[in-house]
Amino acid sequence: MNRALYSLLFHLGLPIVAGRLAWRAWRAPAYAQRIGERFALGLPPLKPGGIWLHAVSVGESIAAAPLVKALLARYPELPITITCMTPTGSERIQAMFGAPEYADRVQHCYLPYDLPWAAARFLDRARPRLAVIMETELWPNHIHQCARRGIPVALANARLSARSARGYARFARLTAPMLAELDLIAVQTATEAERFRGLGARSECVEVTGSIKFDLTIDAELPLRAAALREQWGASGRRVWIAASTHAGEDEIILAAHRELLAREPDALLILVPRHPERFNGVFELCQRQGFATRRRSTGEAVQAGDQVLLGDTMGELLFLYALADTAFVGGSLVPNGGHNLLEPAALGKPVLSGPHLFNFQEIAAQLREAGALVEVDDAQALAAQIAALWAAPEQSARMRDTGLAVIQANQGALNRLLDGLGRLLTA
């Protein structure tokens, strides 16, 4: 399948796209808003001549934040247009860059669907000097329209699992020309660099820069605020663990593990944070059906001594919720979703646990695992047993904390390497 056939099929599939959008809007009403932007209609005013950065959803938006701030500092004369595809990503972008100091520098809209005319209309409005795509959100028509206009395109913090590479290889007539139009592919590992080259990327455009997720910084006040809140709750001496970024099918496993832990530690508290906000109500109802005394973080109410679960149903608070806990489980990993960012809890000095499905973070997981900073479990019983073991052995928790922080410190510097690469494209 080449790009022309891909575009034809995309047009023919628009009724399916509309149906999927309607289904999402039924589950999360925010999807019903700003639909015109998805077709490059009714776009907000965009200052041209800057940098366009695309981050598909929440995770990529958070990962992109240090990059955006560094670009603002290095190129104070250039506006930055940030696009995403989801309402939660949009909310996160606006929360991070909605302050007055960013008003004249950062602009935001949804990225239109990958239709040739929509991509062209968006680029004619934004007219960027450089396009930066976070991770592996590859859209053939957007990339081709940039190439036609002489706009260099960089794939930043790129990752490509073996499974994804096999999927792209099945559509080589579409994939190879698209990758050949990229001017910089800043990959996280040498293995992923070879995968990109094997799919048709120009060898001289592929650079191993590492993961910018290692370059995260933690506000020194965050642990202090968390400790103060736990003291306010009267929970300084309670066993508190967090299960974050959980997906459908995981919450039941997490709650089963928590039930086992409560049998050993009756005052244990679980902070349960579903990945997607449209699941907040359903997970709350699940907790209640299973008989757990559950309080919602969004109410702002203090946790009481009898509460067994705190549902993290707010946006933009994940780091703070991690800071509240003693031990962290990172979701998307007990089900074959590929996992989520393991480095955030590690950077806060928390022992980190996950399920076995970590194909989106293979290199990071391998480094943490080899250092003894990550424990993987397969089911509720193993999860409960590992958390109980960590609670019973504070010296093991301390070792995991220290080795996790050491892994992060040893891998920092990717952001500067990426910025150097982007700088070459801007001055070419």
C-alpha positions in Angstrom: 0.0 0.0 0.0 1.4 3.4 -1.0 0.5 6.8 0.2 -2.1 7.4 -2.5 -4.0 4.2 -1.6 -3.6 5.0 2.1 -5.2 8.4 1.6 -8.0 6.9 -0.5 -8.7 4.3 2.2 -8.6 7.1 4.9 -11.3 9.0 3.0 -13.4 5.9 2.5 -13.1 5.2 6.2 -14.3 8.6 7.4 -17.7 7.2 8.4 -15.9 4.8 10.7 -13.7 7.7 12.0 -16.9 9.7 12.7 -18.5 6.7 14.4 -15.5 6.2 16.6 -15.4 9.8 17.5 -19.1 9.7 18.4 -18.5 6.6 20.6 -15.6 8.4 22.3 -17.8 11.5 22.8 -20.5 9.3 24.4 -17.9 8.0 26.9 -16.0 11.4 27.3 -18.1 14.4 26.2 -14.9 16.5 25.6 -14.5 14.6 22.3 -17.6 16.3 21.0 -15.9 19.7 21.2 -13.6 21.4 18.7 -14.4 18.8 16.0 -13.6 21.3 13.3 -10.0 21.4 14.3 -9.7 17.7 13.5 -10.3 18.7 9.9 -8.2 21.9 10.0 -11.4 24.0 10.2 -11.9 26.7 12.7 -8.3 26.6 13.9 -7.3 29.3 16.4 -5.0 32.1 15.2 -1.5 30.6 14.9 1.6 32.7 14.8 3.7 31.4 11.9 7.4 30.9 11.5 8.0 28.9 14.7 8.3 25.3 15.8 5.4 22.8 15.6 5.6 20.0 18.2 3.1 17.1 18.2 2.4 15.1 21.3 -0.4 12.6 20.7 -1.8 12.4 24.3 -1.1 13.0 28.0 2.0 10.9 28.3 3.7 12.4 25.4 2.6 15.9 26.4 4.2 15.5 29.8 7.4 14.0 28.3 7.5 17.0 25.9 7.2 19.7 28.6 11.0 19.9 29.4 11.7 20.0 25.6 9.2 22.8 25.1 10.6 24.8 28.0 14.2 24.3 26.7 13.2 25.4 23.2 11.5 28.5 24.6 14.7 29.4 26.4 17.0 28.7 23.4 14.9 30.4 20.8 13.0 33.2 22.5 12.0 34.7 19.1 10.2 31.6 17.9 6.5 30.7 18.8 5.8 27.1 19.5 2.6 25.4 18.3 1.8 22.2 20.3 -0.8 19.8 18.9 -2.3 16.6 20.3 -5.1 14.2 19.5 -7.0 13.8 22.8 -9.0 16.0 25.2 -6.9 14.8 28.1 -3.7 15.8 26.2 -5.2 19.1 25.4 -6.1 19.8 29.0 -2.6 18.8 30.1 -1.0 21.2 27.5 -3.2 24.0 28.6 -2.5 23.4 32.2 1.3 23.3 31.6 1.5 26.3 29.2 -1.6 28.3 30.0 0.1 30.7 32.3 0.5 34.4 31.3 4.2 34.1 30.7 3.5 31.6 27.8 0.6 33.5 26.3 2.6 35.1 23.4 4.9 32.1 22.9 2.9 28.8 23.1 -0.2 28.1 21.0 -2.3 25.0 20.9 -4.8 23.1 18.8 -5.7 19.6 17.8 -3.7 18.0 15.0 -6.0 17.5 12.0 -6.6 14.0 10.7 -4.0 12.7 8.3 -5.8 13.7 5.2 -3.7 15.4 2.5 -5.9 18.5 2.3 -6.3 18.8 6.1 -2.6 18.5 6.7 -1.9 21.1 4.0 -4.4 23.5 5.4 -2.9 23.2 8.9 0.6 23.7 7.7 -0.4 26.7 5.5 -1.8 28.2 8.7 1.1 27.4 11.1 3.9 27.7 8.5 6.5 26.3 11.0 10.3 26.4 10.4 10.6 23.0 12.1 8.3 20.1 12.9 9.0 17.9 15.9 7.0 14.7 16.5 7.2 13.0 19.9 8.0 9.3 20.1 6.5 7.3 17.2 3.3 9.1 16.1 3.9 8.8 12.3 1.4 10.3 9.9 2.4 9.9 6.2 0.5 12.8 4.8 1.6 15.3 7.5 5.2 14.3 7.0 4.9 14.5 3.2 3.2 17.9 3.2 6.1 19.1 5.4 8.6 17.7 2.9 6.8 19.4 0.0 7.2 22.7 1.8 10.8 22.2 2.8 10.0 22.0 6.5 12.5 19.7 8.3 10.8 17.0 10.4 12.3 15.5 13.5 11.1 12.4 15.4 12.1 13.1 19.0 12.5 10.6 21.8 11.7 7.9 19.2 11.0 4.4 20.2 10.1 1.4 18.0 9.4 -2.0 19.5 10.1 -5.2 17.6 6.3 -5.7 17.3 5.7 -2.2 15.9 8.6 -2.7 13.5 7.0 -5.9 12.1 3.8 -4.0 11.7 5.4 -1.1 9.8 7.3 -3.6 7.6 4.1 -5.1 6.4 3.4 -1.8 4.7 6.9 -1.1 3.3 5.6 0.9 0.3 4.0 3.4 2.7 6.5 3.2 5.5 9.9 3.5 3.7 9.1 6.7 1.7 7.7 8.3 4.9 10.7 7.5 7.0 13.0 8.6 4.2 11.4 12.1 4.4 12.3 12.5 8.1 15.4 14.7 8.6 16.2 13.6 12.2 15.2 10.4 14.1 16.5 10.8 17.6 16.1 7.3 19.0 16.3 6.1 22.5 18.5 3.0 21.9 20.9 1.5 19.3 18.6 -1.4 18.8 15.7 0.9 17.8 18.1 2.9 15.5 18.7 -0.3 13.5 15.0 -1.0 13.3 14.4 2.4 11.8 17.2 2.0 9.3 15.9 -1.4 8.4 12.5 0.1 7.6 13.9 2.7 5.2 15.1 5.7 7.3 18.2 7.4 6.0 21.2 6.2 8.0 22.7 9.6 8.4 19.5 11.0 9.9 19.2 8.4 12.7 20.9 9.4 16.0 20.9 7.6 19.3 20.3 10.3 21.9 18.7 8.3 24.7 15.4 9.0 26.4 14.5 12.5 27.5 12.3 10.9 30.1 15.5 10.4 32.2 15.9 14.2 32.2 12.9 14.8 34.4 13.3 17.1 37.5 11.3 16.8 40.7 10.3 19.9 42.6 12.0 19.7 46.0 8.8 20.9 47.6 6.7 18.0 46.3 7.8 15.3 48.8 7.4 17.9 51.6 3.9 18.8 50.6 3.0 15.1 50.3 4.4 14.4 53.8 2.4 17.3 55.2 -0.8 16.0 53.7 -0.3 12.5 55.0 0.3 14.0 58.4 -2.9 16.1 58.0 -4.7 12.9 57.2 -3.2 11.2 60.2 -1.7 8.7 57.8 2.0 9.1 58.4 2.2 5.7 60.0 -0.1 3.9 57.5 1.1 1.6 54.7 0.3 3.5 51.5 0.8 2.1 48.0 -0.2 3.5 44.6 -1.3 1.7 41.4 -1.1 4.3 38.7 -2.1 4.5 35.0 -4.3 1.4 35.3 -6.2 0.1 32.3 -9.4 -1.9 32.0 -8.8 -5.4 33.3 -6.1 -4.3 35.8 -8.3 -2.6 38.4 -9.8 -6.0 39.5 -6.3 -7.4 39.9 -5.1 -4.4 41.9 -8.1 -4.6 44.2 -7.7 -8.3 44.7 -4.0 -7.6 45.8 -5.2 -4.9 48.1 -7.7 -7.2 49.7 -4.8 -9.6 50.5 -2.7 -6.7 51.9 -5.6 -5.6 54.1 -5.7 -9.0 55.6 -2.1 -8.5 56.7 -2.2 -4.7 57.3 -5.7 -3.6 58.1 -5.0 0.1 57.8 -3.3 -0.1 54.4 -4.3 2.5 51.9 -4.4 2.1 48.1 -4.2 5.1 45.8 -5.8 3.9 42.6 -5.3 6.1 39.5 -7.0 5.0 36.3 -5.1 6.1 33.1 -8.1 7.6 31.4 -10.6 10.0 33.0 -13.6 8.5 31.3 -13.0 5.4 33.5 -13.0 7.4 36.8 -16.7 6.8 37.6 -16.6 3.1 36.5 -13.6 2.4 38.7 -15.2 4.2 41.6 -18.3 2.0 41.2 -16.1 -1.1 41.0 -14.4 -0.2 44.3 -17.8 0.3 46.0 -19.3 -2.9 44.5 -16.3 -4.8 45.9 -16.9 -3.4 49.4 -13.9 -1.0 49.7 -14.4 2.2 51.6 -13.4 4.6 48.8 -12.9 8.3 48.8 -12.4 10.4 45.6 -9.5 12.7 45.4 -11.5 15.1 43.3 -13.8 16.0 46.3 -10.8 17.5 48.1 -11.9 15.7 51.3 -9.4 14.5 53.8 -8.7 10.7 53.8 -10.2 9.2 57.0 -8.8 6.3 59.1 -11.5 3.9 57.7 -10.8 4.7 54.1 -9.2 1.8 52.2 -8.9 3.3 48.7 -8.3 6.8 47.5 -9.4 7.1 43.8 -7.0 9.5 42.0 -9.6 11.0 39.7 -7.9 14.3 39.1 -5.7 15.4 36.2 -2.1 16.7 36.5 -1.5 15.3 40.0 0.2 12.0 39.3 3.6 13.0 40.5 2.1 14.3 43.8 0.1 11.1 44.2 3.3 9.1 43.7 4.9 11.2 46.4 2.1 10.3 48.8 2.8 6.6 48.5 5.5 4.4 49.9 5.5 1.9 47.0 4.5 2.3 43.4 2.9 -0.1 40.8 2.9 1.3 37.3 -0.1 0.0 35.2 -0.7 -0.8 31.6 1.6 -3.7 32.3 -0.6 -6.5 33.7 -2.6 -6.3 30.5 -0.8 -6.2 27.1 -0.8 -2.5 26.8 3.0 -2.0 26.9 3.3 -0.2 30.2 3.8 3.4 31.2 6.5 5.7 32.6 8.5 3.8 35.2 10.9 6.7 35.8 8.5 9.1 37.6 8.1 7.0 40.7 11.8 6.0 40.6 12.8 9.7 40.5 10.7 10.2 43.7 12.6 7.4 45.4 9.8 4.8 45.4 10.3 1.1 44.9 8.7 0.4 41.5 6.7 -2.7 40.5 5.0 -3.5 37.2 3.4 -6.3 35.3 5.3 -8.2 32.6 4.0 -6.3 29.6 6.5 -3.5 29.1 7.2 -3.6 25.4 6.8 0.2 25.2 9.6 0.7 27.7 11.9 -2.3 27.1 15.2 -0.5 27.5 14.2 1.5 30.5 12.7 -1.5 32.2 15.8 -3.6 31.4 18.1 -1.0 33.1 15.9 -0.7 36.1 15.5 -4.5 36.4 19.2 -5.2 36.0 20.0 -2.6 38.7 17.4 -4.2 41.1 15.2 -1.1 41.0 12.2 -2.9 39.4 10.1 -5.9 40.4 7.7 -7.5 37.9 4.7 -9.5 38.9 2.1 -11.6 37.0 -1.0 -11.6 39.1 -2.7 -10.3 42.3 -1.1 -12.8 44.6 2.4 -12.0 43.4 1.8 -8.3 43.6 0.5 -8.5 47.2 3.4 -10.7 48.2 6.0 -8.4 46.8 4.5 -5.2 48.3 4.2 -7.0 51.7 7.8 -8.1 51.4 9.0 -4.5 50.7 7.0 -3.2 53.7 8.6 -5.9 55.9 12.1 -5.1 54.7 12.8 -1.4 54.6 16.4 -2.0 53.7 15.3 -3.6 50.4 13.1 -0.6 49.7 16.0 1.7 50.3 18.2 -0.3 47.9 15.6 -0.1 45.2 15.3 3.7 45.9 19.0 4.2 45.6 19.6 2.0 42.5 16.6 3.6 40.7 17.9 7.1 41.3 21.4 5.9 40.1 19.9 4.6 36.8 18.2 7.9 36.2 21.3 10.0 36.9 23.5 7.7 34.7 21.2 8.3 31.7 20.6 12.0 31.8 21.7 14.2 29.0 19.4 13.1 26.2 17.5 16.4 26.2 20.7 18.4 25.4 21.6 15.9 22.7 18.2 16.2 21.2 18.3 20.0 21.3 21.6 20.0 19.5 20.1 18.0 16.7 17.1 20.2 16.4 19.4 23.2 16.4 21.2 21.9 13.3 17.9 21.6 11.5 16.9 25.1 12.4 20.2 26.6 11.1 20.6 24.4 8.0 
